[in-house]
Each structure stands twice: as C-alpha cells, then as structure tokens.
Amino acid sequence: MLDNPHILTPVVAGAQCINISKVGAETEELPDLNAPHREDMLAMLPTLTDRHTGEPLPSPHRKKWFTSAKNRAGLSFDTENLYTFHFWQHLLDLSAYELDMGVAQFDISSHLNGQPLQLMVKQQSTGEYLWNFEVWHENLLKHDL
C-alpha cells in the first residue's frame, strides 16, 4: 500500500480543454456535450495559435506548454474573464472504483486506506480550495478504517 498516494498537476496542464471568454459574452444556451470541444486560451496566452491560420492550437499544445513551471511563471487568472475547464478521463471507473489500464483493472480502494478519493483544486500558497470533492464507494468499507 502507498503511504501517501497523490497526483499533483497544475489545473491548466491537467484539463482536457480550456476556454476563456469575456464575462458577459457567454451564451444562455447549454453546450452540446457530444460536439467536439474547441480549445481557446488566446485571452491568457495569445501565442498559443496556429501560425498559419491564427486559430487557437489544440489542447495537447497547451498541456505540454503549461507543464513547465517556467512557462507558467507570471501568468494568473483574473476576474475579467470567464474560464471554462473541461475534465474527463477514461482510466478511472468511479462506478466500480477501479483503475482500468486496458489489460487489467485495479481496485483503488486497497490503496486509499479506507479514505475517499479526493478531487480538488487548491491554491498551494494559501491552502484555499476552489473545490474539493470526496468520492466514496462501498469498496472502501471492505478496508479497516
């Protein structure tokens, strides 16, 4: 069992897609969740564009760029813009509480010592949470608390 299992990643490098728009420019319509998601980080980083078309680059470029602490230095979120972060993944099956690696599935409760999986965004400098979800599952009850 791991003593302190965790994954730490900057939210701008971990989100599958990010869109930035001016506050008030958002529409009343709900997005089509089946439509392709279009990345747009131009309000924060105008250089993340295709040099031929001027269109925003797809998310893999942003994720790679923001993985570097040097590239993130000096950038911040503001209250003038609306930030929409899209998160999804295919490895963690919360209904079964398993990590699905394709060739095998692993019960994650055995590594959490009876504690729930925690999904959060937290500011490191202040310790303040933007959000903090605890994901409980009946498999956790199989382990000593």
Long-range contacts (C-beta under 8 A, 24 or more apart in sequence): 1-110, 1-111, 1-113, 2-111, 5-111, 5-112, 10-66, 10-67, 10-72, 11-85, 11-121, 12-62, 12-66, 12-72, 13-62, 13-63, 13-66, 13-67, 14-63, 14-87, 15-59, 15-85, 15-86, 15-87, 16-59, 16-86, 16-87, 16-88, 16-89, 17-59, 17-85, 17-86, 18-59, 18-62, 18-83, 18-84, 18-85, 18-86, 19-83, 19-84, 19-86, 20-44, 20-81, 20-82, 20-83, 20-84, 21-81, 21-82, 21-84, 22-80, 22-81, 22-82, 23-79, 23-80, 23-81, 23-82, 25-82, 26-82, 37-86, 43-81, 44-75, 44-77, 44-81, 45-75, 94-135, 94-137, 97-137, 97-139, 97-140, 107-139, 109-137, 109-139, 109-140, 109-142, 109-143, 110-143, 112-140, 112-143, 113-143, 114-140, 114-141, 114-143, 114-144, 114-145, 115-140, 116-140
